[in-house]
Amino acid sequence: MPEILTERRGHLGLITLNRPKALNALNTQMCQIFLDALLGWRDDPDISQVAVQGSGERGLCAGGDIVAIYQDIKERTGSSENFWRIEYQLNVLINEYPKPYIALMDGIVLGGGIGISAHGSHRIVTNASKCGMPEVGIGFFPDVGGTHLLGKAPRAAGRLAALTGTKFGAADAILLGLADSYVPQEKLPSLLAALETEAAQSAIGRYAERPPQGFMHEPWVQAFDEDNLRAVLLSLQNSDAPRAHEMAEALRAACPSSVRLTSELMRQAGNDLRTDLKREFRAALHRLDDPDFAEGIRAAVIDKDRTPHWAESLPGMSHEQRTERHLGPLPGAELNYALLGASRGEKSAS
């Protein structure tokens, strides 16, 4: 079976990620097919809106194929650069798509799954949604525009999500600006059928409800407003909220060099996704040379011992220098948006 399916349903173009055993994790070929489908439908008068969903019962997408990235770190084939170059352009195309783009963020939506959903014009979460940007747990950082998105979120909540890699539900996804509407999971088939003939805003409005309350509105979350991570930890430890203690443990377990890099990328993030993705692309390629990235993947999915041994420092390099080197230029290899062809569009609210 193809790993990604595209079909026309009435005036709806439907994309289905079709790797359920891998929780629909993205690879280079999938991103290219995805991008080509969107480009083909962009000027198609018979397609008035697009939707994306995941096959299987577990979720939309668990992110990118990090085993392939691990192999590239070891063999240096250039496959990760090619993957990110296509994936990041896909993220921009979604962000600038001139037609309604509806993401069904049901079940697990992590990392690259956020990239193909949260940049869209209509982002729908459900009672089963488990969203997150968990990259600091594998020695990386929230890419696919993650530092751009979380940099625009309410500061404390955005930093909590980025620096701990925690998963969160529908209400918190909306609070963070990663989603717009809550639709109960059992109503998604009816909503999808309605989208074949009805405008997105109208159809979603008929099925949307108020989500169950999350946790990112709670007072202890404001601990993450502090820049100093020791102050954040102290505040969390002094809290009476059990979840605050969970976040303290998550922050301690995160890769320290990733936390520092993520903080800096979020600090520099602005309002232009293209600019922020160019910065993330630089950081991603340079990160292949940092030992923490390979070690994080090893511990998580290769050996699965869950005990990464982070490199607290690199010889002859301060923490600040280690972070700064990720932002250096890539002569002849900077991210461009050549695959997108036409100039920027504007999201449709219809």
N, C-alpha and C positions, 0 to 999 in steps of 0.2 A: 504494500500500500504506500502511496506517496506520503511524505512526511508533512506536507502542507496541502490543503485542499482549497480550491477557489471555485465558487459557483455563483450563478445569478439566480436570485429568487425575486421575481417581480422587478421592482426598481432598486432592489438591495443587492449589493455585491457582498458576498459572505466569504470570509477567510477562516478556515479552521485549522489550527495547529494539530497535527496528527501523529504525535509520538507519545501516546499515553503511558507506555512503560517507562519512558524517560521523563515523565511529567511535562511533556511537550517542551523540553529544553531546546533552545535555539542553536542551530549550527549555520555555517556560512551559506549553504545551499538554500536553507529555509528562508533566511533573510533576503537572499536575492530573489527568490520566487515571490515572496511577500512584497518586496519593493516593486518588482515588475508588474504585479497585479494592480497595485495602487496607481502606478503610473498609467497603466492601460485604462483604468476606470476614471482617471482624473478628468479626462476630456470626453468621456463616453456619455452621450446624451441620454442613453437608456438606463444609466446607473445614477441615481440621485443621492445615494448615501451608502456607506460601507460599515460593516460590522465585523468584529473578530471575536472568536470563541476558541476554547480548548476542547479537544476530544477527551473522552474518559470521564471518570467521576471525581478525579482528585483536584483538578484546577486548570487555570488558563495556561500558566507557564512558570516553571521553576527557575528560569534564567537562562544563561548560556551554558555551553558544554565545557565545564571547567576541567574535565579529564583531558580534552583535546588541548586546552591551554597548557596544562602541566606537561604534556608531551612536547609541545612547542618550546617551552622553557628549556627542556632537556636537549632538544634536537635543533632548535632555531631554524625552522623551515619557513618562517614568515607567515604561517597560517593564522596566528592570532591577530597580526596586523591587518590581514585581509578581512578577517571576520569583523573586527571592530570598525574598519573603514566602511564596510557595507552596512553594518548594524546601526552605526551612528547616523549615517545618511538616511536610513529608514526612519529613525527617531525624528529627524528634522522634517521629513516628508509628512509624517503623521501630524506633527505640530503645525505645519503650514497647509494642511490639506484643505482645499477649497470647498469640499463637501462634508456634510456631517460624518464623523468617524465615531462609531459607537463601540466601546470596549466592554465586553461582558467579563468583569473581573471576579468571577466566581471561583471559590476554592483557593488554592495556593497561587499567589501572584508575587513572585520574588525577582529581584534584580532585573534582568532583561525583560521579564514579564511586565514590570513597571514601565520599562521603556516603550513597549508596544501598546501600552494602555493609557498611562497617565498623561501623555502628551496629546491625547485626542480631545475632541470637542465635547464628547458625551461619555463619561466614565461611570459605569454602573457597578456597585458592589452589592453583595448579598449577605445573608446571615451565615453563609459558609466561607466568606472571604477571609483569607489569612495572608495579609500583605506584608511586605518588608523589603528592606535593602540590607541584606546580611553580610555584605562584602568584608567588613572589618574583621569578621571571624575567620576569613581565609587569607588574610594578609593583603587585601586589595582595598578598594574604596567604592562608594556608590557611584557607578558610572552611568552610561546611557542617559545622561542628563540628570542623574540622581542628585548631584551637588547643586545643580541649577534649580531643580524642583524643591528640594528640602531647604535650600538657601532662601527660597521665597516663602516658605512656610512660617507660621509663628515661631520665633527664634528658639525658644526652649524646646518645643515639641519637635521641631526639625532637627535640632542637634541630638535630642534623645534618640530619634529614629536612626539617624546616620551613625552615631558614635557607639551605639549598643547593638545595632543590627537586629533589634527585637521585632517580632511579628505583631501585627495589630489588625483589628477588625474594621468593619464598615464605617462606624462613626469616626474613628480616628483617621482613617484614610481620607474621609471628607474634610475633617479638621485640618489635616496637613495639606490640603489642596490637591491630593492625588486622585480624588474621585468627586463626583457631583451628586449622584443619586443612589438611593437604596431601594432595591427591588427584591422581595423574597425569592429565594432560589426556585421555588415551585412555580413561580410566575414567569420565569425566563422563556420557556417555550412559547407561551402566549405572546409575550412581548416580541420575540423574534419573528413570529408569524405576522404580527401587526406591522413590523418594520418593512415588510415586503411591499406594503401599499400606503403606509401612513408616514408622515414626516416624523423624524426622531423626537423632536421636542414634544409633540402632541402625544405620541405613543408612550413615551417614558412617563409623561405627566399622569397618564391614566393608571399606571402600575406602581408608581413610586410611593413609598411610605416613609415614616420616620424610623431611623435605625435604632436598635438597642444602644444604650449609652456605652461609650468607651472609657478610657482612663486618662487620656492626655490632657483633659481639662482640669485634672486634680491639682491642688496647690503644690504638692511636692515636685511636680514636673518642672517648676520654675528653677529648681536647682541647676538645670542645664543652661540657664541663661548666663551662668558664669563662664568666663573663658578659661580660668584656672581649673584643671581637671581634679586637682587635689581638693579644691574647695567644693566641686561638684560631689565628689565621693563623700566628703565629710557631711555635707548637707543631706545626702541620701541616707547615710548611716544613722543620722540623728532623727530621721523621720519615723513616725509610728506606722506608716503604711507598708504592709508586707511587699507590695509591688515595687516600692522604692528600693528595698533591699535587693530584690531581684535585678533591678536595673544597675545597682552598684556592682553586683556580681558579673553581670554582662559586660559592663565597662571594664572591669578588671581583666576579664577573659579575652577581650578584644586585642588585636595586634596593636601594640603601642605605636609603631611607626605608621600604621594605617590610620589610626586615630589622629595623629598629628597631621598627616597628609590630607585627610578628609576635612579637618578643621580649616586648613589653609585654602583648600579648594572651595569650600563653602564661603569663606571670607571674601574670596575674589569673585564669586559668582555674581552675575548681574541679571539683567532682564532679557538679554539676547541669547537664545539657546545655541545658535550657531557658534558664537564666540566661546561660550562655556564648554561646548562639546569639543572644540579645538583644543582647549586647555585640558580637558579630560583625556583626549586622545594622546596628547603628549605624555601625560602622567601614566596612562595605561602602558604605553610602549616602554617608557623608562622603568616602570614597575617590574617588567619582566627580568630586569637585572638585579632586583633587590631580593636577597635570599628569603625574606619573609613570605613572599608570594608563593613560591614553590613549597615551602614548609607548611603553609596554611592549607594548601590543596592536599598535600600528602596526608596530613593529619585528619582531614575531613573526609576525603573520598578515596584515597589510594590505600593507605594502611588502615584507615578508619579507627585509629587509636584515640582520637580526640584530645591528644596531648601535644599541641604544637610547641616547639622550642623556639621562641622568637629571638631574633638577633637584637639585643638591647641597644647595641651600637655597632657601627662599622669602623674599621681602622682609619684613623686620620680624618674623621668626619664628625662634626657636631650634629646634634639632632636637627638643628635648623638647616645645615648644609645638606643633610640627607633628604629633608623634605624639599628643599629648593631645587635639587638636581632633577626632580621629577617634572619641573616646569620648564626645563630647558628646551630650546628649539629642536626641530627635527629637519635638518637641511635636506631638501628634496623629498621629504616624506610627510609634510604637514597634511592634516586632514583638509580636503576640499569637498565640494558638493557637486562634483561634475556629473554624478549619476542622476541628479535631480532635473537637469535640463532647464525647464522653465523657471522664471523668477518666482519669488515668494508669493504665495497666495494668502488669503485670509480665511480663518475658520468660519464655517457657516453655523449659524445658530438655529437653522430651521429644523 
